[in-house]
Amino acid sequence: MIIVPLNKLLSKNVIAFVLAFILSVTLSLIWLYKDMQREINEPITITSTQTLNVVSGMSLSSIARDMVVQGWIKHPYYLILEAKWRNKAHLVKAGEYALEPGISQLDLLDKIVSGKVIQYSLTIPEGLKFTEILDLVRTSEYLIHTIEDYSETMVIRLMPYLLGPPEGMFYPDTYHFPRGTSDLAFLQRAYNLMQQILDEEWQARAMGLPYEDKYEALIMASIIEKETAEPSERQQIGGVFVRRLQKGMKLQTDPTVIYAMGEDYDGNIRRRDLYLDSPYNTYVYRGLPPTPIAAPGRASINAALQPAEGDELYFVSRGDGTHQFSSTLDEHNRAVNMYQRNRR
């Protein structure tokens, strides 16, 4: 009869128990890992686009718990463990995020770490005055309003980058921005873009232009912007105005009269309006007005700095959005009779 010492028997049992425990834990961890990978890669429980608002300073744990409350995920632990495993839990960025049907927890993690927040938009059309741009900014529901009750003068004081009048200094474009952007930050962005584009166009300008600096080119661009909505005519109109300046002729352009009239303009320019004593009235004063009269787009800036060559000095509206160009006053008068006075 072989007798096994009790201590050896116990040792074998302990070893077997430990091995069984390790195996059990290993299998559990494997199952847990597979279950975690399955869940974080499956679409979260939403049937329409939802908005996730991550407040500044909010932890991933809080985000995950809120998603459980919303019924989007079963429990928060898998998302938190995966984020910590990837060393991304501390990289979450504040903002609004769009969660579309089909998005997984892993996709969501990548989105809130990369900061791909919802972008809203606001369009500044070409040819607006500064007061009209302010009205657009003040009515945007997606901007934070800090100047809503301020006068135009007070708003200008809050723009230290402005070294002169604000007219024409904010680039017309469609801007995309996240919720929480302030109105002043939006306006500075539009100002910076105008400076960038004006600098680029100024560097590529034609030789021999009658401008002392790029600001005068901006003034000319604003007049071109208001003179025509026909893209193919901008360069030609720019050429007419440049040649008139070079010859010392008055620009005699209606948009400057309309700007000078301000709120008195009712849609018609009468003969007496052409004699309005204003530095903006180019029927009375030679040269350029003191400031732009609107916000020009890039095409008009380009037309002011790269005008078409030619000998035309006059143009008149055909009544269909286009213009008839003439080189002599006699030709111009005949065109006026044809298109404006309905006489041949």
LINURCOR-V178272 format. One record per pair of residues at least 24 apart in sequence whose ideal C-beta (glycine too) atoms are under 10 Angstrom apart, sorted by the first residue. I is the first residue (numbers start at 1). J is the second residue. D is the distance in Angstrom with one decimal. If there is no record, write none. Layout:
{{I:J:D} {I:J:D}}
//
This chain:
{{32:77:9.7} {32:78:9.1} {32:81:9.2} {33:78:9.9} {33:81:9.4} {35:78:7.9} {36:77:8.2} {36:78:4.4} {36:79:9.1} {36:81:6.5} {36:82:6.8} {36:85:9.5} {36:105:9.6} {37:78:8.6} {37:82:8.5} {37:106:8.9} {38:78:9.3} {39:73:7.6} {39:74:6.9} {39:75:8.8} {39:77:9.9} {39:78:5.3} {39:79:8.8} {39:82:9.7} {39:104:8.9} {39:105:7.0} {39:106:9.7} {40:73:8.8} {40:78:5.3} {40:79:6.3} {40:81:8.9} {40:82:5.4} {40:83:9.7} {40:104:6.4} {40:105:4.2} {40:106:4.9} {40:107:9.3} {40:108:9.1} {40:109:8.0} {41:82:9.8} {41:104:5.2} {41:105:7.7} {41:106:5.7} {41:107:8.8} {42:73:9.6} {42:102:10.0} {42:104:6.1} {42:105:8.0} {42:106:9.5} {43:72:9.9} {43:100:9.5} {43:101:6.9} {43:102:5.0} {43:103:6.5} {43:104:5.9} {43:105:9.1} {43:107:9.0} {44:70:9.3} {44:71:9.4} {44:72:4.6} {44:73:5.6} {44:74:9.7} {44:79:9.7} {44:99:7.0} {44:101:8.8} {44:102:8.8} {44:103:6.2} {44:104:6.7} {44:105:6.2} {44:107:8.9} {44:108:7.0} {45:70:8.8} {45:71:6.0} {45:72:5.4} {45:73:7.1} {45:74:8.4} {45:101:9.7} {46:70:8.5} {46:71:8.7} {46:72:5.9} {46:99:6.2} {46:100:8.1} {46:101:5.6} {46:102:8.8} {46:103:7.8} {47:101:6.0} {48:99:9.6} {48:100:8.7} {48:101:6.5} {49:98:5.7} {49:99:6.7} {49:100:5.1} {49:101:7.1} {49:103:9.3} {50:97:9.1} {50:98:7.7} {50:99:4.6} {50:100:8.4} {50:101:8.8} {50:103:9.3} {51:96:5.7} {51:97:7.1} {51:98:6.4} {51:99:7.3} {51:118:7.1} {51:179:9.7} {52:95:9.1} {52:96:7.3} {52:97:4.5} {52:98:8.0} {52:99:5.5} {52:103:10.0} {52:108:7.5} {52:111:8.7} {52:112:7.4} {52:117:9.8} {52:118:9.5} {53:94:8.8} {53:95:8.0} {53:96:5.5} {53:97:7.8} {53:117:9.9} {53:118:9.7} {53:179:8.9} {54:92:6.4} {54:93:7.1} {54:94:5.1} {54:95:5.9} {54:96:7.7} {54:97:6.7} {54:112:6.0} {54:115:9.6} {54:117:8.5} {55:94:6.1} {55:95:9.3} {56:93:9.0} {56:94:4.1} {56:95:8.9} {56:180:9.2} {57:92:9.8} {57:94:7.5} {58:92:7.1} {58:94:6.9} {58:112:9.7} {59:89:7.9} {59:90:8.7} {59:92:7.5} {60:84:8.5} {60:88:8.2} {60:89:4.8} {60:90:8.1} {60:91:9.0} {60:92:5.4} {60:109:8.1} {60:112:8.1} {60:113:9.3} {61:89:8.2} {62:92:9.7} {63:92:6.9} {63:97:9.8} {63:108:8.9} {63:109:9.6} {63:112:7.3} {64:89:10.0} {64:105:8.6} {64:108:9.8} {64:109:9.8} {67:99:9.2} {67:105:8.4} {67:108:8.4} {70:99:9.8} {72:99:7.6} {72:103:9.6} {72:105:8.9} {72:108:9.0} {73:105:6.3} {73:108:9.2} {76:105:9.9} {78:105:6.9} {78:106:9.8} {79:105:4.9} {79:106:8.5} {79:108:7.8} {79:109:6.6} {80:109:9.9} {82:106:6.9} {82:109:6.8} {83:109:5.7} {83:112:9.6} {83:113:8.2} {86:110:9.5} {86:113:8.8} {88:112:9.1} {88:113:5.0} {88:114:9.9} {89:113:9.1} {91:115:9.2} {93:117:7.6} {94:178:9.4} {94:180:8.3} {95:119:9.9} {95:178:5.5} {95:179:7.6} {95:180:7.4} {96:120:9.1} {96:142:9.9} {96:178:6.7} {96:179:5.3} {96:180:8.3} {115:178:8.9} {117:177:9.6} {117:178:4.5} {117:179:7.9} {117:180:9.0} {118:142:9.3} {118:176:9.9} {118:178:6.7} {118:179:6.9} {119:175:9.5} {119:176:4.2} {119:177:6.5} {119:178:6.2} {119:179:9.2} {120:175:9.1} {120:176:7.0} {120:177:6.1} {120:178:7.2} {120:179:6.3} {120:180:10.0} {120:181:8.3} {121:174:5.6} {121:175:6.6} {121:176:5.1} {121:177:7.7} {122:173:9.6} {122:174:7.4} {122:175:5.5} {122:176:8.5} {122:177:7.5} {122:181:9.5} {122:183:10.0} {122:186:7.1} {122:190:9.5} {123:172:8.1} {123:173:7.4} {123:174:4.4} {123:175:7.6} {124:170:6.8} {124:171:7.4} {124:172:4.4} {124:173:6.2} {124:174:7.9} {124:175:7.4} {124:186:9.6} {124:187:9.9} {124:190:6.5} {124:295:6.8} {124:297:9.7} {125:172:5.8} {125:173:9.4} {125:174:9.5} {125:295:8.6} {125:297:9.0} {126:171:9.4} {126:172:4.3} {126:173:8.8} {126:222:9.9} {126:225:5.9} {126:226:9.4} {126:229:9.0} {126:294:7.9} {126:295:6.7} {126:296:6.6} {126:297:4.0} {126:298:9.1} {126:299:8.3} {126:300:7.3} {127:172:7.3} {127:222:8.2} {127:225:5.0} {127:226:5.8} {127:229:8.5} {127:255:9.1} {127:293:9.2} {127:294:4.7} {127:295:6.8} {127:296:7.4} {127:297:8.0} {127:300:8.6} {128:168:9.7} {128:170:8.6} {128:172:6.6} {128:225:9.7} {128:294:6.3} {128:295:5.4} {129:166:9.6} {129:167:6.6} {129:168:8.6} {129:222:9.7} {129:226:10.0} {129:259:7.8} {129:262:9.7} {129:292:9.3} {129:293:7.5} {129:294:5.8} {129:295:7.6} {130:155:9.1} {130:156:8.9} {130:165:8.1} {130:166:4.6} {130:167:5.0} {130:168:7.7} {130:169:7.6} {130:170:7.0} {130:187:9.7} {130:291:9.7} {130:292:9.2} {130:294:8.9} {130:295:7.7} {131:166:9.3} {131:167:9.1} {132:294:8.8} {132:295:8.8} {133:166:8.7} {133:167:9.7} {133:169:9.7} {133:170:5.5} {133:172:8.2} {133:187:7.9} {133:190:7.7} {133:294:9.8} {133:295:6.7} {134:166:8.9} {134:170:9.4} {134:183:8.8} {134:187:8.3} {136:186:9.9} {137:170:9.3} {137:182:10.0} {137:183:5.0} {137:184:9.1} {137:186:6.1} {137:187:6.5} {137:190:8.9} {138:183:7.1} {140:175:9.9} {140:177:9.5} {140:181:9.4} {140:183:7.7} {140:186:7.9} {141:179:9.3} {142:177:7.4} {142:178:8.5} {142:179:5.4} {142:180:8.8} {142:181:7.6} {142:186:9.6} {143:177:7.7} {143:179:8.4} {143:180:8.7} {143:181:5.8} {143:182:6.6} {143:183:4.9} {143:184:9.4} {143:185:8.5} {143:186:5.8} {143:187:9.7} {144:179:8.4} {144:180:6.2} {144:181:6.8} {144:182:4.6} {144:183:6.8} {144:184:9.0} {144:185:8.5} {144:186:9.3} {145:182:8.0} {145:183:5.6} {145:184:9.8} {146:182:5.5} {146:183:5.8} {146:184:5.9} {146:185:9.3} {147:182:8.8} {147:183:5.5} {147:184:6.4} {147:187:8.5} {148:183:7.7} {150:183:9.9} {155:183:8.9} {155:184:8.3} {155:187:8.2} {158:183:9.8} {158:184:6.1} {158:187:9.1} {158:188:10.0} {159:184:7.4} {159:187:7.0} {159:188:7.2} {159:191:7.5} {160:188:9.7} {161:187:9.8} {161:188:6.6} {161:191:6.3} {161:192:8.1} {161:195:8.8} {162:187:9.7} {162:188:9.6} {162:191:7.4} {163:215:9.6} {164:215:7.7} {164:290:9.6} {164:291:7.5} {165:290:8.0} {165:291:4.7} {165:292:8.3} {166:191:8.5} {166:291:8.9} {166:292:9.6} {166:295:9.8} {167:218:9.6} {167:219:9.2} {167:222:7.8} {167:259:8.9} {167:289:9.6} {167:290:9.5} {167:291:4.8} {167:292:5.1} {167:293:6.9} {167:294:7.5} {167:295:8.0} {168:194:8.0} {168:198:9.9} {168:215:9.0} {168:218:5.7} {168:219:7.2} {168:221:7.9} {168:222:4.9} {168:225:9.0} {168:291:6.6} {168:292:2.6} {168:293:7.2} {168:294:6.3} {168:295:5.4} {168:296:6.7} {169:194:5.8} {169:195:8.2} {169:198:9.3} {169:215:9.4} {169:218:8.0} {169:291:9.1} {169:292:7.6} {169:295:7.7} {170:194:6.0} {170:295:5.7} {171:195:8.5} {171:196:8.3} {171:197:6.2} {171:198:8.6} {171:295:6.8} {171:296:8.8} {171:297:7.9} {171:298:8.2} {171:301:9.4} {172:225:8.7} {172:294:8.8} {172:295:4.8} {172:296:7.6} {172:297:5.4} {172:298:9.1} {172:300:9.7} {173:197:9.3} {173:295:9.7} {173:297:8.0} {173:298:8.9} {190:295:8.5} {193:298:9.9} {194:218:8.1} {194:295:7.7} {194:296:9.0} {194:298:9.7} {194:301:8.9} {197:296:9.7} {197:297:8.9} {197:298:5.4} {197:301:6.5} {197:302:9.3} {198:296:9.4} {198:298:9.2} {198:301:6.3} {198:304:10.0} {198:305:9.0} {200:298:8.8} {200:301:9.1} {200:302:9.7} {200:305:10.0} {201:298:7.1} {201:300:10.0} {201:301:4.8} {201:302:5.6} {201:303:9.7} {201:304:8.2} {201:305:5.1} {201:306:8.0} {202:301:8.7} {202:304:9.9} {202:305:6.5} {203:305:9.4} {204:302:8.4} {204:305:7.1} {204:306:7.2} {205:301:9.9} {205:302:9.4} {205:304:8.7} {205:305:4.0} {205:306:6.7} {205:307:9.9} {206:238:9.8} {206:242:8.8} {206:304:9.9} {206:305:6.6} {206:306:5.1} {206:307:6.9} {206:309:8.9} {208:242:9.0} {208:246:8.2} {209:238:9.7} {209:242:6.4} {209:245:8.8} {209:246:8.8} {209:304:8.2} {209:305:6.8} {209:306:9.1} {209:307:7.8} {210:241:9.4} {210:242:6.3} {210:243:9.1} {210:244:9.4} {210:245:4.3} {210:246:5.2} {210:247:9.6} {210:248:9.8} {210:287:9.0} {210:288:9.0} {211:242:8.9} {211:245:8.6} {211:288:8.4} {211:304:8.1} {211:305:8.2} {212:288:9.7} {214:301:9.2} {214:304:9.7} {214:305:8.4} {215:288:9.6} {215:291:8.6} {215:292:8.4} {216:245:9.5} {216:287:9.1} {216:288:5.8} {216:292:9.8} {216:304:9.0} {217:288:9.6} {217:292:10.0} {217:296:9.7} {217:301:7.1} {217:304:5.0} {217:305:5.5} {218:288:9.9} {218:291:8.9} {218:292:5.4} {218:295:9.5} {218:296:7.0} {218:300:9.5} {218:301:7.0} {218:304:7.7} {218:305:9.7} {219:256:9.8} {219:287:9.7} {219:288:4.8} {219:289:6.1} {219:290:8.1} {219:291:6.6} {219:292:5.0} {219:293:7.8} {219:296:9.3} {219:304:8.4} {220:245:8.2} {220:251:9.0} {220:288:6.4} {220:289:9.6} {220:292:8.7} {220:296:8.8} {220:300:8.6} {220:301:8.9} {220:303:8.6} {220:304:4.1} {220:305:8.5} {220:307:8.9} {221:292:7.4} {221:294:9.2} {221:295:9.4} {221:296:3.9} {221:297:8.4} {221:298:9.0} {221:299:9.0} {221:300:4.4} {221:301:4.3} {221:302:8.2} {221:303:7.0} {221:304:4.1} {221:305:7.9} {222:255:8.3} {222:256:9.4} {222:259:9.0} {222:288:9.7} {222:289:8.6} {222:291:8.4} {222:292:3.6} {222:293:4.9} {222:294:4.7} {222:295:7.2} {222:296:4.8} {222:300:7.3} {222:301:9.1} {222:304:8.7} {223:251:7.2} {223:253:5.6} {223:254:9.9} {223:255:6.0} {223:256:6.5} {223:259:9.3} {223:282:8.1} {223:288:7.9} {223:289:7.7} {223:292:8.1} {223:293:6.4} {223:294:8.4} {223:296:8.5} {223:300:8.5} {223:304:8.3} {224:253:9.2} {224:255:9.3} {224:294:10.0} {224:296:6.9} {224:297:9.8} {224:299:8.7} {224:300:4.5} {224:301:8.6} {224:302:9.5} {224:303:5.1} {224:304:5.9} {224:307:8.9} {225:255:8.4} {225:292:8.8} {225:293:8.5} {225:294:5.6} {225:295:7.6} {225:296:4.0} {225:297:6.5} {225:299:8.4} {225:300:4.1} {225:301:8.7} {225:303:8.9} {225:304:9.3} {226:253:8.1} {226:254:8.5} {226:255:3.6} {226:256:8.3} {226:258:7.8} {226:259:8.0} {226:292:9.7} {226:293:6.2} {226:294:5.4} {226:296:8.5} {226:300:8.8} {227:251:9.9} {227:253:6.2} {227:254:7.9} {227:255:6.0} {227:256:9.8} {227:300:9.0} {227:303:9.9} {227:315:8.4} {227:317:9.3} {227:323:8.2} {228:255:9.9} {228:300:8.9} {228:303:9.3} {228:315:9.0} {228:317:8.9} {228:321:7.8} {228:322:7.9} {228:323:6.7} {229:321:6.1} {229:322:9.6} {230:320:9.4} {230:321:5.6} {230:322:5.4} {230:323:7.7} {231:297:9.9} {231:299:6.2} {231:300:9.6} {231:303:9.4} {232:322:8.4} {233:303:8.8} {233:308:9.3} {233:315:8.3} {233:321:9.1} {233:322:6.6} {233:323:6.0} {233:325:8.5} {234:296:9.7} {234:297:9.5} {234:299:5.6} {234:300:5.9} {234:301:9.7} {234:302:7.7} {234:303:3.8} {234:304:8.8} {234:307:8.9} {234:308:8.8} {235:299:8.9} {235:300:9.9} {235:302:7.9} {235:303:4.9} {235:304:9.5} {235:306:6.9} {235:307:5.9} {235:308:4.0} {235:309:9.3} {235:310:9.7} {236:303:8.4} {236:307:7.9} {236:308:4.8} {236:309:9.8} {236:310:7.2} {236:312:7.0} {236:315:7.8} {236:323:8.1} {236:325:6.2} {237:300:9.1} {237:303:6.9} {237:304:9.5} {237:307:8.2} {237:308:8.5} {237:312:9.2} {237:315:6.6} {237:323:7.3} {237:325:8.5} {238:300:8.0} {238:301:9.8} {238:302:8.5} {238:303:3.8} {238:304:5.3} {238:305:8.1} {238:306:7.7} {238:307:3.5} {238:308:6.8} {239:303:8.4} {239:306:9.6} {239:307:4.0} {239:308:4.1} {239:309:6.5} {239:310:5.4} {239:311:9.1} {239:312:6.7} {239:313:9.5} {239:325:9.0} {240:307:8.1} {240:308:8.7} {240:310:8.1} {240:311:9.8} {240:312:5.3} {240:313:6.2} {240:314:7.0} {240:315:5.8} {240:323:9.2} {240:325:6.9} {240:326:9.4} {240:327:9.8} {241:282:9.5} {241:288:9.1} {241:303:9.3} {241:304:8.0} {241:307:7.6} {241:313:9.6} {241:315:9.7} {242:303:9.6} {242:304:7.9} {242:305:9.6} {242:307:4.7} {242:308:9.2} {242:309:9.7} {243:307:8.2} {243:309:9.4} {243:310:7.9} {243:311:7.5} {243:312:7.5} {243:313:5.9} {243:327:9.8} {244:282:9.4} {244:286:9.3} {244:287:10.0} {244:312:9.9} {244:313:6.1} {244:314:8.8} {245:286:8.6} {245:287:6.9} {245:288:7.5} {247:313:7.5} {248:286:6.6} {248:287:8.8} {249:286:7.6} {249:313:7.0} {249:314:9.7} {250:281:9.5} {250:282:5.8} {250:283:6.4} {250:284:7.9} {250:285:7.4} {250:286:5.3} {250:287:8.4} {251:281:10.0} {251:282:4.0} {251:283:8.4} {251:285:9.1} {251:286:8.0} {251:287:7.8} {251:288:7.5} {251:289:8.7} {252:281:9.5} {252:282:5.8} {252:283:5.1} {252:284:9.5} {252:286:10.0} {252:314:8.9} {253:281:9.8} {253:282:5.3} {253:283:8.3} {253:289:9.4} {253:293:9.3} {253:315:9.8} {254:282:9.0} {254:283:8.6} {254:317:9.1} {255:280:9.5} {255:282:9.0} {255:289:9.7} {255:293:6.0} {255:294:7.7} {256:280:5.1} {256:281:6.2} {256:282:4.5} {256:283:8.0} {256:284:9.6} {256:285:9.2} {256:288:9.1} {256:289:5.5} {256:293:6.0} {257:281:5.5} {257:282:7.5} {257:283:6.4} {257:284:9.0} {258:293:8.2} {259:289:7.4} {259:291:9.3} {259:292:9.3} {259:293:4.1} {259:294:7.7} {260:284:8.9} {260:285:10.0} {260:289:8.3} {260:293:8.8} {316:340:6.1}}
//
